[in-house]
Amino acid sequence: MTKIKRLLISCIVLGLMVSCSQNYTPKPRGYFRIDLPEKSYRSFDSTSFPFSFDYPVYAMVTPDPQRLSEKYWVNVVVPKLKATIHISYLSLGKDKLSALLEDSHTLLYKQSAKAEAIDESQIFMPERNVYGILYDIKGNAASPVQFYLTDSLHHFVRGALYFYTIPNQDSLSPVVSYVREDMLKLIDSFHWK
């Protein structure tokens, strides 16, 4: 055997002995840290609107740019979390409630292709004449939380949470939970005028 072959074999054997001495542990997949703002709320109580509610101080209420002709359609925008709660309002007429409920269900179940489950929670506040349903959509749906509120006679409001990112249940879960609390505060403080 030549010296070069012996040296090459020695390097390979030495390399195998050194490289096999450490245990390799695969690292789990990680996500970026998200700093969530401290909870604090203010009131949206415009005199021209038929409703009022509380929303977070780190958010802003803006007219819906897609529906400027609808004067009571607003967005609660949370820029730091790249989230928007789209709020639409319609006044009820004769036999209009059932059509609006059907439209709301149709929009909700468009999410079902990506949803693993849809949980419903009743909203029942008779002292303020506010009734509705809160929907929690599990899975990689585009809108993880939706709701509707009505007084059954004159008013109907629908809300839906959207993020400016591709839906990923694992990475968005803490932010969805955080904004869901804000939506619960919005619903709990909701009043018709």
C-alpha positions as CSV (number, residue, x, y, z in Angstrom):
1,M,0.0,0.0,0.0
2,T,1.3,3.4,-0.8
3,K,1.7,6.2,1.7
4,I,-1.1,8.2,0.1
5,K,-3.6,5.4,0.4
6,R,-2.6,4.7,4.1
7,L,-2.9,8.4,4.9
8,L,-6.3,8.6,3.2
9,I,-7.6,5.6,5.0
10,S,-6.3,6.9,8.3
11,C,-8.0,10.3,7.7
12,I,-11.3,8.6,6.9
13,V,-11.1,6.3,10.0
14,L,-10.1,9.2,12.2
15,G,-12.9,11.4,10.8
16,L,-15.5,8.7,11.4
17,M,-14.3,8.2,15.0
18,V,-14.4,12.0,15.8
19,S,-17.7,12.7,14.0
20,C,-19.6,9.9,15.7
21,S,-18.7,11.0,19.3
22,Q,-21.5,13.6,19.6
23,N,-25.2,12.9,19.8
24,Y,-27.3,14.7,17.3
25,T,-30.7,16.1,18.4
26,P,-32.9,17.6,15.8
27,K,-34.2,21.1,16.7
28,P,-38.0,21.6,16.8
29,R,-39.6,24.0,14.3
30,G,-39.8,27.4,15.8
31,Y,-41.8,30.6,15.1
32,F,-41.0,34.2,15.6
33,R,-41.7,35.7,19.0
34,I,-44.8,38.0,18.9
35,D,-44.9,40.8,21.4
36,L,-48.6,41.4,22.2
37,P,-49.7,44.8,23.4
38,E,-51.2,45.4,26.8
39,K,-55.0,45.2,26.9
40,S,-56.8,48.5,27.1
41,Y,-60.0,49.6,25.4
42,R,-61.8,52.8,24.2
43,S,-65.3,53.4,23.0
44,F,-66.5,53.7,19.4
45,D,-69.6,55.8,19.9
46,S,-70.1,57.9,16.8
47,T,-73.4,59.8,16.9
48,S,-74.1,59.0,13.3
49,F,-73.9,55.2,13.8
50,P,-76.8,53.0,15.0
51,F,-74.5,51.0,17.3
52,S,-71.5,51.5,19.7
53,F,-68.8,49.1,21.0
54,D,-65.4,49.1,22.7
55,Y,-62.3,48.3,20.8
56,P,-58.6,48.1,21.7
57,V,-56.5,51.3,22.0
58,Y,-53.8,49.7,19.7
59,A,-56.4,49.4,16.9
60,M,-58.2,52.0,14.8
61,V,-61.7,52.1,13.3
62,T,-61.8,53.0,9.7
63,P,-64.5,53.0,7.0
64,D,-64.4,49.8,4.9
65,P,-62.5,50.9,1.7
66,Q,-64.2,48.2,-0.3
67,R,-67.7,49.4,0.6
68,L,-67.6,53.2,0.9
69,S,-71.2,53.3,-0.3
70,E,-72.2,51.5,2.9
71,K,-71.8,54.2,5.6
72,Y,-72.0,51.9,8.6
73,W,-69.4,49.3,7.4
74,V,-66.2,49.7,9.3
75,N,-62.9,47.9,9.9
76,V,-61.2,47.5,13.2
77,V,-57.6,47.5,12.1
78,V,-54.8,46.2,14.3
79,P,-51.7,47.1,12.3
80,K,-49.1,45.7,14.7
81,L,-50.7,42.2,14.4
82,K,-51.6,42.6,10.7
83,A,-55.2,41.8,11.5
84,T,-58.6,43.4,10.7
85,I,-62.1,42.8,12.1
86,H,-64.5,43.6,9.2
87,I,-67.8,44.8,10.6
88,S,-70.8,45.1,8.3
89,Y,-74.2,46.6,9.2
90,L,-77.6,46.2,7.5
91,S,-80.9,47.5,8.7
92,L,-83.7,44.9,8.8
93,G,-86.9,45.0,6.8
94,K,-89.8,42.7,6.6
95,D,-88.6,39.1,6.2
96,K,-85.0,40.2,5.7
97,L,-83.6,38.6,8.9
98,S,-83.8,35.0,7.5
99,A,-82.1,36.0,4.3
100,L,-79.2,37.7,6.2
101,L,-78.8,34.7,8.5
102,E,-78.6,32.5,5.4
103,D,-76.0,34.8,3.8
104,S,-74.0,34.8,7.1
105,H,-74.1,31.0,7.2
106,T,-73.1,30.8,3.5
107,L,-70.1,33.1,4.1
108,L,-69.1,31.1,7.2
109,Y,-69.3,27.7,5.6
110,K,-67.1,28.9,2.7
111,Q,-64.4,28.5,5.3
112,S,-65.3,24.8,5.8
113,A,-63.0,23.6,3.0
114,K,-60.0,24.5,5.2
115,A,-61.7,24.2,8.6
116,E,-61.3,21.2,10.9
117,A,-64.2,22.2,13.0
118,I,-66.6,25.2,13.6
119,D,-67.7,25.8,17.2
120,E,-70.7,28.0,17.9
121,S,-71.4,30.0,21.0
122,Q,-74.7,31.7,21.6
123,I,-74.8,35.5,22.4
124,F,-77.7,36.3,24.5
125,M,-78.0,39.8,26.1
126,P,-81.7,40.5,26.5
127,E,-81.1,43.6,28.7
128,R,-79.5,45.3,25.6
129,N,-81.6,43.4,23.0
130,V,-78.4,41.9,21.5
131,Y,-78.6,38.3,20.2
132,G,-76.3,36.3,17.9
133,I,-73.7,33.6,17.5
134,L,-69.9,33.6,17.8
135,Y,-68.1,31.1,15.5
136,D,-64.6,29.8,16.2
137,I,-63.2,28.2,13.1
138,K,-60.5,25.6,13.8
139,G,-57.8,24.8,11.2
140,N,-56.2,26.9,8.5
141,A,-59.3,28.9,7.6
142,A,-58.9,32.5,6.3
143,S,-61.2,33.8,9.0
144,P,-60.7,32.1,12.3
145,V,-63.4,34.0,14.3
146,Q,-66.7,35.4,13.0
147,F,-69.9,36.6,14.6
148,Y,-73.3,38.1,14.0
149,L,-75.5,40.3,16.2
150,T,-79.1,41.3,15.8
151,D,-82.0,42.7,17.7
152,S,-84.3,40.6,15.4
153,L,-86.3,43.7,14.3
154,H,-84.2,46.6,13.1
155,H,-80.5,45.9,13.1
156,F,-78.0,43.2,11.9
157,V,-74.2,43.3,12.3
158,R,-71.7,40.8,11.1
159,G,-68.0,40.6,12.0
160,A,-65.1,38.6,10.7
161,L,-61.5,38.5,11.7
162,Y,-58.8,38.3,8.9
163,F,-55.0,38.4,8.9
164,Y,-52.8,39.8,6.2
165,T,-50.9,36.5,5.9
166,I,-51.3,32.9,4.7
167,P,-53.4,31.0,7.3
168,N,-51.2,28.8,9.5
169,Q,-53.0,27.6,12.6
170,D,-49.8,26.7,14.5
171,S,-48.1,30.1,14.1
172,L,-51.2,32.3,14.3
173,S,-52.8,30.5,17.3
174,P,-51.5,33.0,20.0
175,V,-52.5,36.0,18.0
176,V,-56.0,34.5,17.2
177,S,-56.6,33.9,20.9
178,Y,-55.4,37.5,21.7
179,V,-57.6,39.2,19.1
180,R,-60.5,36.8,19.9
181,E,-60.5,38.4,23.4
182,D,-60.8,41.8,21.8
183,M,-63.7,40.5,19.8
184,L,-65.4,39.2,22.9
185,K,-65.0,42.7,24.5
186,L,-66.5,44.2,21.4
187,I,-69.5,41.9,21.6
188,D,-69.9,42.3,25.4
189,S,-69.9,46.1,25.1
190,F,-72.1,46.3,22.0
191,H,-75.2,48.5,22.2
192,W,-77.9,49.5,19.7
193,K,-78.9,53.1,19.6
